[in-house]
Amino acid sequence: MRDLKLPAVRPSEITAERYFHMRRGLLASGLGLATASLLPAPGRAASAAPNVAPGPAALRYTPNPRYAVTDRSNSYEEITGYNNFYEFGLDKSDPAANAGSLRTRPWSLTIAGEAEVTGTFHLEDILKPHPLEERIYRHRCVEGWSMVIPWVGFPLADLLARFRPNSRAKYVEFTTLLDPRQMPGQQRAVLDWPYVEGLRIDEAMNPLALMVVGVYGRELPNQNGAPLRVHLPWKYGFKSGKSIVRIRFTERQPLTSWPAASPGEYGFYANVNPMVDHPRWSQATERRIGAGLFAPRRPTELFNGYAEQVAGLYRGLDLRRSY
């Protein structure tokens, strides 16, 4: 692996004005995930402690009040114990049971395709320039269950801009680690491994799109996509690539894993839409994990409740056909 150094970029090139004022108060040093001595931001330890299990190292971050919801956040145990991550098994409890085999240090990220800056970078070099923030987002799965999760990360747009995608970069493709020894689910031909996801570049640059490195103020557990995953709160969960090892800028729409496996059931966009049912179940309602067996299901909101921020991305697009 080449030990590449990313070029310096002026703040105005990568940081929108809406982020600038928020970031002035953030600590700019010591944010590499490899530093196990990092502590939660002042004033946050008490509120997070009841939901934090021992184990992952604490992170230094700042809550971002712009991205919060009124719903109660799910507990750490619910968030880390009920997952879709087929690389570790098909049952919702399998990732938590089997993901201990994944080694997340050392880790590298390869940047390829239509960009001025490409190559392979150490994870710590990728993370250093990015102050971490907590965002509380709704998470909606295609099977009809949902959570509210306090992710810790940084805007995906800020990371992608550092590699200077060129005018031919219309899409961004994310590839998950391929290693059946560490990911026993890859020993079964459930999908054509490795897992691949993708976005239009304007979707990837939307302020809601988050590169996640933690949850509940601690490093991201393996079963949730450590050490680096995407979260896109207006899309179904399978669109958010986990344990990412490669990002490729491309002119053509990438063939992603679930549309390749079952094109009649899964589309490229995968926007949360109560009007478009999965062929085998309705998407009109959802069940909040942790609410109890007898809790009423709640109506599904278009774009998972984030229409104000993202509806403009799909103006003129038939959301029933482009599902």
VMD Tcl script that draws the C-alpha trace (Angstrom):
set ca {
  {0.00 0.00 0.00}
  {1.29 3.39 -0.95}
  {1.53 5.86 1.89}
  {-0.09 8.79 0.15}
  {-0.58 12.29 1.52}
  {-3.78 14.06 0.63}
  {-3.36 17.59 -0.76}
  {-4.41 20.55 1.30}
  {-7.80 21.96 0.33}
  {-9.07 25.41 1.22}
  {-12.01 25.31 3.66}
  {-14.19 27.09 1.15}
  {-13.67 24.25 -1.29}
  {-15.09 21.53 0.90}
  {-17.14 23.12 3.65}
  {-20.51 24.71 3.01}
  {-21.28 27.88 4.95}
  {-23.91 26.02 7.02}
  {-21.11 23.88 8.44}
  {-18.55 26.63 9.01}
  {-20.14 28.28 12.03}
  {-20.90 24.90 13.60}
  {-17.30 23.78 13.29}
  {-15.60 26.80 14.79}
  {-16.16 25.33 18.24}
  {-14.92 21.83 17.45}
  {-11.53 20.58 18.59}
  {-9.38 20.08 15.54}
  {-6.80 17.71 16.96}
  {-6.68 14.19 18.33}
  {-9.68 12.87 16.36}
  {-8.07 9.74 14.86}
  {-9.98 6.64 15.90}
  {-6.73 4.90 16.76}
  {-6.37 7.08 19.86}
  {-8.02 4.98 22.52}
  {-7.74 7.68 25.19}
  {-10.31 9.99 23.61}
  {-13.18 11.02 25.87}
  {-16.79 12.04 25.15}
  {-17.45 15.73 24.71}
  {-18.12 17.60 27.99}
  {-21.72 17.39 29.11}
  {-22.52 14.32 27.05}
  {-21.19 11.48 29.19}
  {-24.07 11.45 31.63}
  {-26.79 11.38 28.98}
  {-25.11 8.67 26.92}
  {-23.90 6.44 29.75}
  {-27.14 4.49 30.38}
  {-27.14 3.25 26.78}
  {-23.42 2.63 26.29}
  {-21.94 -0.80 26.74}
  {-18.27 -1.20 27.72}
  {-15.83 -2.10 24.98}
  {-15.48 0.33 22.04}
  {-13.25 3.32 22.71}
  {-14.92 6.63 23.43}
  {-14.84 9.39 20.82}
  {-14.59 13.15 21.09}
  {-17.48 14.72 19.24}
  {-19.95 17.58 19.30}
  {-23.74 17.08 19.11}
  {-25.27 18.71 16.05}
  {-28.71 20.10 17.00}
  {-29.61 20.57 13.34}
  {-29.88 16.81 12.96}
  {-32.04 15.52 15.79}
  {-35.51 14.03 16.11}
  {-38.11 14.16 18.83}
  {-38.42 10.37 19.00}
  {-36.58 8.52 21.78}
  {-33.30 7.03 20.58}
  {-33.03 3.27 20.62}
  {-30.73 1.81 23.24}
  {-27.15 0.85 22.48}
  {-28.12 -2.80 22.96}
  {-30.96 -2.57 20.42}
  {-28.81 -0.74 17.88}
  {-25.92 -3.20 18.15}
  {-27.95 -6.38 18.62}
  {-30.49 -6.21 15.77}
  {-28.76 -5.78 12.41}
  {-28.76 -6.64 8.74}
  {-25.19 -7.47 7.76}
  {-25.28 -10.63 5.67}
  {-21.51 -10.90 5.68}
  {-21.97 -12.24 9.22}
  {-25.20 -14.20 8.80}
  {-28.83 -13.88 7.77}
  {-30.56 -13.60 11.14}
  {-30.79 -10.21 12.82}
  {-28.78 -11.49 15.80}
  {-26.01 -13.08 13.68}
  {-23.88 -9.93 13.14}
  {-23.54 -9.31 16.87}
  {-22.69 -12.98 17.43}
  {-20.22 -13.36 14.56}
  {-18.65 -9.98 13.83}
  {-15.93 -10.37 16.45}
  {-13.83 -12.05 13.76}
  {-13.49 -8.76 11.84}
  {-10.16 -6.95 12.33}
  {-10.59 -3.22 11.81}
  {-6.95 -2.21 12.45}
  {-5.04 -1.70 10.28}
  {-7.55 -0.52 7.68}
  {-7.14 1.27 4.38}
  {-9.43 2.94 1.86}
  {-8.86 2.92 -1.89}
  {-10.09 5.85 -3.99}
  {-10.51 5.14 -7.70}
  {-12.13 6.38 -10.88}
  {-13.05 9.86 -12.05}
  {-11.15 11.98 -9.54}
  {-7.92 13.95 -9.46}
  {-6.72 12.31 -6.24}
  {-6.73 8.51 -6.24}
  {-4.78 5.80 -4.44}
  {-4.86 3.87 -1.18}
  {-4.90 5.71 2.12}
  {-4.50 4.71 5.74}
  {-7.74 5.05 7.70}
  {-6.14 7.45 10.18}
  {-5.09 9.77 7.34}
  {-8.65 9.69 6.01}
  {-10.11 10.66 9.39}
  {-7.69 13.22 10.76}
  {-9.05 16.39 9.11}
  {-12.68 15.68 10.03}
  {-14.15 16.90 13.34}
  {-16.75 14.43 14.53}
  {-20.36 15.31 15.22}
  {-23.33 13.40 16.58}
  {-26.47 13.28 14.49}
  {-29.65 11.54 15.62}
  {-31.22 9.99 12.55}
  {-34.14 7.74 11.79}
  {-33.08 4.43 10.28}
  {-35.59 2.51 8.15}
  {-35.09 -1.06 6.93}
  {-36.78 -2.47 3.86}
  {-38.39 -5.26 5.90}
  {-40.54 -2.73 7.75}
  {-38.61 -2.11 10.98}
  {-37.06 1.12 12.13}
  {-34.79 2.63 14.78}
  {-33.64 6.05 15.95}
  {-29.84 6.08 16.12}
  {-27.34 8.66 17.44}
  {-24.59 8.22 14.88}
  {-21.19 9.88 15.20}
  {-19.40 10.86 12.00}
  {-18.79 13.67 9.53}
  {-20.42 14.85 6.26}
  {-19.77 12.44 3.41}
  {-19.51 15.46 1.10}
  {-16.46 16.76 2.95}
  {-14.61 13.49 2.46}
  {-15.50 13.08 -1.21}
  {-14.53 16.67 -2.06}
  {-10.98 16.02 -0.87}
  {-10.45 13.66 -3.80}
  {-11.60 16.28 -6.34}
  {-14.04 14.32 -8.49}
  {-13.99 15.55 -12.08}
  {-16.87 16.51 -14.36}
  {-17.35 12.89 -15.48}
  {-18.07 11.73 -11.93}
  {-21.84 11.27 -11.96}
  {-22.00 8.44 -9.40}
  {-20.12 7.20 -6.34}
  {-19.68 3.47 -5.70}
  {-18.91 1.98 -2.26}
  {-17.42 -1.50 -1.85}
  {-17.36 -3.54 1.36}
  {-14.42 -5.69 2.47}
  {-14.22 -9.13 0.85}
  {-12.66 -11.65 3.24}
  {-14.63 -14.86 3.93}
  {-12.26 -15.79 6.75}
  {-13.26 -12.68 8.67}
  {-16.79 -12.48 7.29}
  {-18.19 -16.03 7.44}
  {-21.41 -15.06 5.69}
  {-19.40 -14.53 2.51}
  {-18.76 -18.27 2.43}
  {-22.37 -18.61 1.26}
  {-23.50 -17.41 -2.18}
  {-26.29 -15.25 -0.78}
  {-25.05 -12.35 -2.91}
  {-22.32 -11.85 -5.47}
  {-19.67 -10.67 -2.99}
  {-18.22 -8.17 -2.27}
  {-21.19 -6.01 -1.36}
  {-21.46 -2.94 -3.59}
  {-23.65 0.13 -3.18}
  {-23.84 3.42 -5.01}
  {-25.33 6.89 -5.16}
  {-25.70 9.68 -7.64}
  {-23.03 12.19 -6.78}
  {-25.58 14.85 -5.87}
  {-27.13 12.41 -3.39}
  {-23.72 11.69 -1.90}
  {-23.05 15.41 -1.55}
  {-26.35 16.14 0.18}
  {-25.80 17.54 3.70}
  {-27.77 14.66 5.25}
  {-25.36 11.99 3.94}
  {-23.04 10.96 6.76}
  {-19.78 8.99 6.91}
  {-20.18 7.14 10.20}
  {-17.39 6.09 12.56}
  {-19.31 5.68 15.82}
  {-22.59 5.33 17.68}
  {-23.63 6.59 21.12}
  {-20.31 8.40 21.46}
  {-18.14 5.32 20.98}
  {-16.30 3.71 18.09}
  {-18.58 1.88 15.70}
  {-19.02 -1.82 16.63}
  {-18.16 -4.37 13.95}
  {-21.76 -5.47 13.50}
  {-22.77 -1.91 12.64}
  {-20.20 -1.54 9.86}
  {-16.88 -0.69 11.52}
  {-14.65 1.08 10.97}
  {-16.28 3.17 8.22}
  {-19.83 3.12 6.92}
  {-22.28 5.44 5.20}
  {-25.70 6.43 6.52}
  {-28.41 7.93 4.31}
  {-31.47 8.54 6.47}
  {-33.94 9.05 3.63}
  {-33.14 5.66 2.06}
  {-33.68 2.08 3.15}
  {-30.83 0.71 5.23}
  {-29.31 -1.54 2.55}
  {-28.17 1.56 0.65}
  {-25.72 2.43 3.43}
  {-22.53 0.52 2.66}
  {-20.63 -0.91 5.65}
  {-16.98 -1.74 6.37}
  {-16.00 0.23 3.27}
  {-12.63 -0.45 1.62}
  {-13.13 1.24 -1.76}
  {-14.81 4.37 -3.11}
  {-14.98 4.77 -6.89}
  {-16.20 7.78 -8.85}
  {-17.83 6.72 -12.09}
  {-19.63 8.20 -15.07}
  {-22.14 5.34 -15.27}
  {-24.60 4.11 -12.69}
  {-22.95 1.20 -10.86}
  {-24.60 -2.21 -10.66}
  {-25.23 -2.56 -6.94}
  {-25.66 -5.78 -4.99}
  {-29.38 -6.07 -4.32}
  {-30.66 -4.87 -7.72}
  {-28.17 -7.32 -9.29}
  {-29.46 -10.18 -7.15}
  {-33.18 -9.38 -7.43}
  {-33.97 -6.53 -9.82}
  {-37.73 -7.02 -9.47}
  {-37.57 -6.37 -5.74}
  {-34.82 -3.80 -5.21}
  {-34.05 -0.64 -7.14}
  {-31.02 1.62 -7.34}
  {-32.60 4.57 -5.53}
  {-34.27 2.74 -2.61}
  {-35.83 5.93 -1.27}
  {-38.24 5.31 1.59}
  {-41.64 5.51 -0.08}
  {-44.87 4.19 1.47}
  {-46.50 4.13 -1.97}
  {-44.07 1.53 -3.35}
  {-44.43 -1.89 -1.77}
  {-41.89 -4.65 -1.84}
  {-43.41 -7.52 -3.89}
  {-43.63 -9.65 -0.73}
  {-44.74 -7.08 1.87}
  {-46.19 -3.62 2.32}
  {-43.95 -0.64 3.02}
  {-46.85 1.56 4.17}
  {-46.16 1.09 7.88}
  {-43.17 0.35 10.10}
  {-42.40 -1.24 13.45}
  {-40.06 0.59 15.82}
  {-37.57 -1.83 17.37}
  {-37.89 -1.82 21.16}
  {-41.47 -0.53 21.19}
  {-42.89 -3.91 22.27}
  {-44.81 -6.65 20.51}
  {-48.19 -4.95 20.96}
  {-47.17 -1.41 20.02}
  {-49.12 -0.14 17.00}
  {-47.25 0.12 13.74}
  {-46.66 3.66 12.57}
  {-47.22 5.10 9.07}
  {-44.14 5.26 6.89}
  {-43.19 8.79 5.86}
  {-42.03 9.67 2.36}
  {-38.23 9.94 2.37}
  {-38.42 8.69 5.97}
  {-39.49 12.16 7.08}
  {-36.64 13.99 5.35}
  {-38.57 15.23 2.30}
  {-37.81 18.88 2.99}
  {-34.08 18.21 2.65}
  {-34.01 15.74 -0.26}
  {-37.18 15.91 -2.37}
  {-35.52 18.37 -4.74}
  {-33.00 15.71 -5.74}
  {-35.76 13.74 -7.44}
  {-37.80 16.48 -9.07}
  {-39.21 15.11 -12.32}
  {-38.37 11.51 -11.41}
  {-41.17 8.92 -11.26}
  {-40.64 7.55 -7.76}
  {-42.83 4.53 -8.48}
  {-40.71 3.41 -11.43}
  {-37.36 4.63 -10.09}
  {-37.76 2.87 -6.76}
}
mol new
graphics top color blue
foreach p $ca { graphics top sphere $p radius 0.5 }
foreach p [lrange $ca 0 end-1] q [lrange $ca 1 end] { graphics top cylinder $p $q radius 0.2 }
display resetview
